[in-house]
């Protein structure tokens, strides 16, 4: 079962982006609480998109991301 369908079934609103540029535009427009990225996208990697999101909209509320969790172990 695709991840989007699983999340929708669990009651979450899911917005799909076709590429990294679309993901960045949607993030700016919607300011979601959570962004799930594929590492492989047509125009840039999900890692590049994640870095861009973190630079453009840094969080100061103590929220951890996967990079923080990985380094904490």
C-alpha positions, 0 to 999 in steps of 0.5 A: 500500500503506498505511503500516502494512502496509508497516511490518508487512511489514518486521517492525515492530509497528504499533499504530493509533489512531483519534484523537489521544486514543487515540494519546496513551493508547497512547503512555503505555501502550506507550512506543514508540520511534517514533510516526508521526502523520497531521496530520489526525485527528478530535479534534486534529492530529498536530502537537498530539499530537506536541507533547503527547508531547514535553512529557509524555515528553521524550527526553534521549538526543540523539534528533532529531525532524523539527522538529529536523531541519527547523531544522538545515537 
